[in-house]
Amino acid sequence: MTATIGLFFGSTGGAGAAVADLIKDLIDETGLATVDVHDIAFSEMKELEQYDYLILGISTWNIGQLQDDWALKFKQLDDIDLSGKPVAIYGMGDQYGYPDSFVDAIGILSEKVIERGAEPAGFQLVDDSYQFEYSAAVIDGVFVGLALDDDNQSEMTTPRTQAWVATVLEDFKLAVPVPA
Ligand SMILES: Cc1cc2nc3c(=O)[nH]c(=O)nc-3n(C[C@H](O)[C@H](O)[C@H](O)COP(=O)(O)O)c2cc1C
């Protein structure tokens, strides 16, 4: 039976919502898994527990803050059990406009899901294509999720997402790693 991944996103302006659909298309077409997409604005955090694999999408707003719909329900995460569940996070940000808090929400959400027992997946090296000063999403030179900047680098959104989806499927052990 094909695995089902639950994707829950919060998006104020629609950028992260579009990426949710892109991720769904990319994963569904592999035949390795199917993706159920949920807008967190119309979901309860309890629904996260129904899936064996999770992808969470969040943008950063108001200088280093969680996207509004996530912020409203963030406390509910304290009652959620994510023990042993693989969780990958993607996030939208603006590295030129907010270079000291670029995609901070990825880092905040990552810390919380790890606290709830999740197995974090889909980490990504910070390469030269990014220019920012600080991000709460970076630990030891690695983004703890997929960092996307649709405001300034929209042409990179699809290739970055394609590469990340391949990593996530490997980390979820749904795809065999391709030898380097
Ligand atoms: C008032 C305001 C504050 C923002 N703060 C941040 C920030 O601190 N860090 C960041 O990376 N992006 C920040 N952004 C940029 C948004 O995250 C970016 O536009 C993103 O694409 C929005 O995604 P969404 O449409 O899915 O919500 C901010 C944007 C606005 C308008």
The ligand as an ORCA input file, in Angstrom:
! r2SCAN-3c Opt
* xyz 0 1
  C       5.336     42.656      7.790
  C       6.135     41.478      7.269
  C       7.028     40.861      8.108
  C       7.814     39.797      7.635
  N       8.765     39.221      8.476
  C       9.586     38.289      7.964
  C      10.660     37.768      8.753
  O      10.868     38.130      9.904
  N      11.468     36.808      8.218
  C      11.317     36.373      6.932
  O      12.083     35.519      6.480
  N      10.286     36.846      6.146
  C       9.446     37.790      6.628
  N       8.435     38.276      5.839
  C       8.293     37.786      4.461
  C       7.240     36.660      4.293
  O       7.573     35.520      5.064
  C       7.189     36.256      2.826
  O       6.589     37.301      2.101
  C       6.491     34.941      2.534
  O       6.614     34.621      1.174
  C       5.042     34.919      2.930
  O       4.545     33.617      2.733
  P       2.974     33.290      2.777
  O       2.341     34.084      1.676
  O       2.893     31.830      2.527
  O       2.480     33.660      4.129
  C       7.648     39.328      6.300
  C       6.724     39.967      5.471
  C       5.980     41.042      5.930
  C       5.025     41.719      4.994
*
